[in-house]
Amino acid sequence: MNDANPAIGLPRTDLRAAATSLATPLRLAVMTLLALILYYFVGYDQGAVSVFGSDTHVHEFLHDARHLLGFPCH
């Protein structure tokens, strides 16, 4: 008995190996995206250029963290 799919004659794919090989790049991409979002909110969201309009709630919530990390904000 061979490992081919009898319906189409192609070898079977090991889904566990495929999922394992894609897990690391996917985790890296998700962590990079989260880090960039965090960097934006801590470092650059000033209210005037906010993605949420001219609201300063995010700026005021992260104000002390911004100074602790050396980002100037005023």
C-alpha positions in Angstrom: 0.0 0.0 0.0 1.4 3.4 -0.9 0.8 6.8 0.6 -1.0 8.2 -2.4 -4.6 9.4 -2.3 -6.4 6.9 -4.4 -9.0 9.5 -5.7 -6.4 11.9 -7.3 -3.1 10.0 -7.1 -1.3 12.7 -5.0 0.7 12.0 -1.8 -1.0 12.8 1.4 -0.1 15.9 3.3 0.9 15.8 6.9 -1.2 18.6 8.4 0.5 18.6 11.7 3.9 19.2 10.1 2.4 22.0 7.9 0.8 23.7 11.0 4.0 23.4 13.0 6.0 25.0 10.2 3.6 27.9 9.9 3.2 28.5 13.6 6.6 30.3 14.2 6.2 32.9 11.3 2.6 33.5 12.3 3.6 34.1 15.9 6.4 36.4 14.8 4.1 38.4 12.6 1.4 38.7 15.4 4.0 39.8 18.0 5.5 42.3 15.6 2.1 43.8 14.9 1.3 44.0 18.6 4.6 45.7 19.3 4.1 48.3 16.6 0.6 49.1 17.9 2.0 49.4 21.4 4.8 51.6 20.1 2.3 53.9 18.3 0.1 54.3 21.4 3.0 54.9 23.8 5.2 57.0 21.5 3.2 58.8 19.0 -0.5 59.1 19.9 -0.8 62.7 20.9 -4.5 63.4 20.5 -4.1 65.7 17.5 -2.8 62.9 15.3 -4.7 60.2 17.0 -6.4 57.4 14.9 -9.4 58.0 17.1 -9.9 61.7 16.2 -8.8 64.6 18.4 -9.4 62.7 21.6 -6.7 62.8 24.3 -7.8 59.9 26.5 -5.1 57.5 25.3 -2.5 60.2 25.6 -3.4 61.0 29.2 -3.7 57.3 30.1 -0.1 56.6 28.9 1.4 60.0 29.8 3.7 58.8 32.6 4.8 55.7 30.7 5.7 58.1 27.8 7.9 60.2 30.0 9.4 57.0 31.7 10.5 55.7 28.3 11.9 59.1 27.2 9.2 60.1 24.6 8.6 63.9 24.7 5.0 64.9 24.7 4.9 68.5 25.7 
